[in-house]
């Protein structure tokens, strides 16, 4: 049995940053990289099944679409116990949106033929929340989003999932397998990698593939396979909010003055 | 710990070998922080070798400029090399930036854009702050000056002379504002928020503390002041305003006789304040022991002034937080600790487990618990046996393992296990444990976590870089703790 866990290297920003010269992204000098928080939970859920009853034969495969810097995140997953790591990349994928990434991951899933596919509900940087479900659509597999609990016996034909809905409600859903699940934070407690695991992971191979080797047609790769394109990234102009300084009396007087100005009385 | 433990030729050679290895590793590292740990302790020549790794890439300069844990020497050098506004802004905002770095930014022509940040930085030299105080035109900069803990009284006096109403309260808050300036402020305004802040200030002139103000806000601040006359405090303890009564009751200068009525105050917050007084008499404590508000009973049970016979009663309180407070009372008798260690609530047992004066038999009983809060207390307890600590050091709960690391009595053998803990924070804490030897720390120099490596490099840089370091030992001590706790300004 095989579980495919799709992961992403996400970026975070410091308080101040600059936009790239082409105006379409943040200057990479200001980006700090890490493994997407949701993906820690996805991997842990796969490891939980692998280490649980009947999980001896489970192979956990982690995969990502990204440049060589994303190897660091794949190695973190290997250090935590993943069996294999796959990275798919070519220069054309630079312009991918979430759908473009889903096409690559779907092509990889067809090749790997996993019994379950886990993805995070969303990535903390771009927050599309689309990759997992788009992948399910492309593969034509049953799917469940925002999964907060999973009951599955390795090798089983179905799984019971508890989906998190609005207003604090849950839905229990039986789903046929193979299936694609996007997992929510809190579904488990992710582990830290042991030092031994980290050292061993540093020596292990990462399989590098490109879209062509997955049999993807050229009109589905990168920008051609994407449904959106970032035209401009910008920091919105500051609004009209202002801090009113001074003593409470001064603040109240200023506030009253502003209200009068709005009413046209001042 | 001495900086150079041995001066035998073999030891010196080993130190030099280790130091050179650290330098090599720092230069080859994929992050700049290892080099930043070594830089302050390196010779001039070694610093030149480290600088390409530290400052060569803009990305690294940006990281270092905002890193509040790096040594001032790194930021000082960086301030000479920065080449854009973002890096300058980050340094000016960095609390570790030394006066030299801030002076450099000031002299580099960034006066206008960085003025508010430099005016706010506590390390900005007084001469620059004085210049800003006299010449700054924008309100942001002047506000920053008034809020700066490094502003001197003469700078604040200069700002006060500008008579800008919006700055008056900020000036009255600043700890450095002197009595003359406070008096000038008092005369310049009848704004109650400003006057209240003046009454709260340590340098408030005595003459202002002699009369009872009309506004509750001012009375509350007067009630909090340590130099308010006792007679006035006694009147404030019976004030119509609850907040004023609470402030007067909390003031240690208020005679205990004046707060007797507060034990029966209709407001529970006032009664809680009385219950916390260190000079509480046995009679007053007895009055509060059966208070309907469990928070009053909690506060009383932790108060060192609470007599033993009342602790006995509180140890049977139906509210577990009250029983927990008894377990945390500094003079809680052994018999009560024994009883509380069998309490139905593990939260109460945990409070017992943290006590250093625990009888061994009680500690052994608590060590058999399965509750992680209790076990964390046992792990933290200096009386816990080595064999028990060894078991707790491999506990599945990170909180329990961390308690063992924080236990200053944990022996080296167990720390060597915890040195391998999967949680990077635990490894970082282990580096600083006094029972870990330098040989153990040296084996941590390749740790995968950047924070742990930084601590290891920082430790050995301090130990091994002595020969290369021209900085006097006392200055080095200061650099070892670059961020002394700053006094907090008190506001109403």
Interface residues (C-beta under 8 A of the other chain):
Chain A: X14 X15 X16 X17 X18 X28 X29 X30 X191 X192 X193 X194 X195 X196 X198 X199 X245 X246 X247 X248 X249 X250
Chain B: X58 X59 X62 X66 X86 X89 X90 X139 X143 X165 X166 X168 X169 X191 X192 X193 X194 X420 X422 X423 X424 X447 X448
